[in-house]
Amino acid sequence: MLLNREMVMRKDPRDRLIRALAAQLGAERETRAAIASAVANGQIDREVLLALLEDPIPAWSQEDLNRADRLAASAAHYREIAA
């Protein structure tokens, strides 16, 4: 029964959106950490920082969506164990 419920949940567009947003948030955190590290080590100058700030936000890729799907599946697995 749980397997059927998981299959239905994966088809729900809201769940896919949540997974995509979770993937985007993770990517933004990784990017922010990388930039902070580069600035702290003096590896990045003002012009590069300005270019990063002015760069448009990229659209989600299929890889981002796949990563979000994997993240959601692992979370579901742990919720099932905890129940």
N, C-alpha and C positions, 0 to 999 in steps of 0.2 A: 504493500500500500504506500509506504513512504517513497519508494522508487517512482511510482506514478505521480505522486505529489511533486517530487523534485522535477520530473519531466515537465509537468504543467508550469511550475514556477519558472523554469528556464525559458519558456515561450512567452512569458508575460513581459511586455515591453517596459513596464516600470522597473522590473528587476534588472533587465538589461541596462537601463539607464542608470540605476543605482550602481551597478558594477562598473559601468563606464566612468561615472563620476568618482568612484573610489580609485580607479586606476589613474585618472587625471590628477587627483589629489596626491597620490603616491609619487607620480612623476614630478609634480611641482615641488614636493618636499625634497626629492633627490636633487633636482636642479638647484634649489635654493641652498642646499647643503654644499653642493659642488662650488657654487659661486662664492659662498661665504669662505670656504676653504681656500679658494684661489686668491681672494682679496686678503685674507689673513696672512697668506704666505707671500704677498707682494707680487703675485704672478699675473695680475690683471690691472690694466690702467684705466683711467677715467673714460677715455674714448670707447673702450670696449664695453664698459658698464653702461654708458649712454646708449650704445647700439643695442645691448640686450634689453634695456628698458623700453626702447622704441620698437622692438621687434613685435609683430603681431603674434597673438596666441595661435599656435598651430592647431589644426583640426585633429580629432581623434583618429588614430590609425586602426587598422584591423588588429594589429599587434596589441594595442592598448585594450581593445575590447576582449581579446583572447586572454590577456593577463587578468582583467577584471573577472572574467568567467572562472578562471582557475582560483582566484582569491575567494570568490563567493562559494565555489564548490568546497574548498577546504574549510571555510567557516561553517558551512552546512554540516560537514562531516563532524566537526568538533561540537557543534550544537547537538547533534544526534548522540554522540558519545556521552555528553553531559546530561542528557535527558533520562 
